[in-house]
Amino acid sequence: QVQLVESGGGWVQAGGSLRLSCAVSRTIFSINYMGWYRQAPGKERELVATITSGGTNYADSVKGRFTISRDTAKNTVYLQMNSLKPEDTAVYYCNAVQGLYGYWGQGTQVTVSS
């Protein structure tokens, strides 16, 4: 079992920055895949960014603005979000895949005003 706890969401004006954190209940060395997803009202959940031992991957809509990273000493994955736009408003979820199992955090709200 893996528990994920997101934090760092909030309200920001367009052009601003936020950093989301995902605290993981076990060493992230044992986790194959971690990612950030988001879900805006009335829309499906979508992939934002992923990180594996092979590298990182980003949705086209956030490339050049968002950066996913991890701190193995703190068992935490981050999502640095710069140049935020109103269309980035959503609940952001942390996801982890270990073996055959996937885990989700409870989500953190990000609201970007124009």
C-alpha positions as CSV (number, residue, x, y, z in Angstrom):
1,Q,0.0,0.0,0.0
2,V,1.2,3.5,-0.9
3,Q,-0.2,6.7,0.6
4,L,0.1,9.9,-1.3
5,V,-0.5,13.3,0.2
6,E,-0.5,16.4,-2.0
7,S,0.0,20.0,-0.8
8,G,0.9,23.4,-2.2
9,G,-2.3,24.3,-4.1
10,G,-3.9,27.6,-3.8
11,W,-5.0,30.7,-5.6
12,V,-2.7,32.7,-7.9
13,Q,-2.9,35.3,-10.5
14,A,-2.1,34.5,-14.1
15,G,1.6,34.6,-14.7
16,G,2.3,33.5,-11.2
17,S,3.9,30.3,-9.8
18,L,3.1,27.5,-7.5
19,R,4.9,24.4,-6.3
20,L,3.0,21.3,-5.6
21,S,4.3,18.5,-3.4
22,C,3.4,14.9,-3.1
23,A,4.6,13.1,0.0
24,V,4.9,9.4,-0.5
25,S,4.6,6.9,2.4
26,R,7.4,4.7,1.3
27,T,10.7,5.0,-0.5
28,I,10.2,6.2,-4.0
29,F,13.1,4.1,-5.2
30,S,10.6,1.2,-5.1
31,I,8.0,3.0,-7.3
32,N,8.2,2.5,-11.0
33,Y,6.2,5.5,-12.1
34,M,4.9,8.7,-10.6
35,G,2.9,11.4,-12.2
36,W,0.7,14.5,-11.8
37,Y,-2.7,14.6,-13.3
38,R,-5.4,17.3,-13.2
39,Q,-9.2,17.5,-13.5
40,A,-11.0,20.7,-14.3
41,P,-14.8,21.0,-13.6
42,G,-16.8,19.2,-16.3
43,K,-13.7,17.6,-17.8
44,E,-11.9,14.3,-17.7
45,R,-8.8,13.8,-15.7
46,E,-5.7,14.4,-17.8
47,L,-2.0,13.7,-17.6
48,V,0.2,16.7,-16.7
49,A,3.7,15.2,-16.2
50,T,5.4,11.9,-15.3
51,I,8.7,10.9,-13.9
52,T,10.4,7.5,-14.1
53,S,13.9,6.2,-14.0
54,G,14.0,6.8,-17.7
55,G,13.2,10.5,-17.5
56,T,10.3,12.9,-17.6
57,N,7.4,13.5,-19.8
58,Y,4.9,16.5,-20.1
59,A,1.6,17.3,-21.7
60,D,2.0,19.7,-24.6
61,S,-0.1,22.3,-22.8
62,V,2.5,22.6,-19.9
63,K,5.8,22.0,-21.7
64,G,8.3,24.8,-20.9
65,R,6.2,26.0,-18.0
66,F,6.0,23.0,-15.6
67,T,8.7,20.9,-14.2
68,I,8.3,17.6,-12.4
69,S,11.1,16.4,-10.0
70,R,11.7,14.2,-7.0
71,D,13.7,14.2,-3.8
72,T,14.5,10.6,-2.9
73,A,15.8,11.6,0.5
74,K,12.4,13.2,1.4
75,N,10.3,10.6,-0.6
76,T,8.6,13.6,-2.3
77,V,7.7,14.4,-5.8
78,Y,7.2,18.0,-6.9
79,L,5.5,19.9,-9.7
80,Q,6.9,23.4,-10.2
81,M,4.3,25.4,-12.1
82,N,5.4,28.7,-13.7
83,S,3.6,31.2,-16.0
84,L,0.3,29.8,-14.8
85,K,-2.8,30.4,-17.0
86,P,-6.5,30.4,-16.1
87,E,-6.8,27.2,-18.1
88,D,-4.5,25.5,-15.6
89,T,-7.2,25.8,-12.9
90,A,-8.1,22.3,-11.7
91,V,-7.7,19.8,-8.9
92,Y,-4.2,18.3,-9.2
93,Y,-3.7,14.7,-8.3
94,C,-0.5,12.7,-7.6
95,N,-0.3,9.2,-8.9
96,A,2.0,6.3,-8.3
97,V,2.3,2.9,-9.9
98,Q,4.1,0.1,-8.2
99,G,4.0,-3.2,-9.9
100,L,0.4,-3.9,-10.8
101,Y,-1.1,-1.4,-8.5
102,G,-1.9,2.3,-8.9
103,Y,-2.5,4.8,-6.2
104,W,-3.9,8.3,-6.0
105,G,-3.7,11.2,-3.6
106,Q,-6.7,13.2,-2.5
107,G,-5.9,16.1,-4.8
108,T,-5.1,19.8,-4.3
109,Q,-7.0,22.7,-5.8
110,V,-5.2,25.2,-8.0
111,T,-7.0,28.3,-9.1
112,V,-5.5,30.8,-11.5
113,S,-7.4,34.1,-12.0
114,S,-7.1,36.3,-15.0
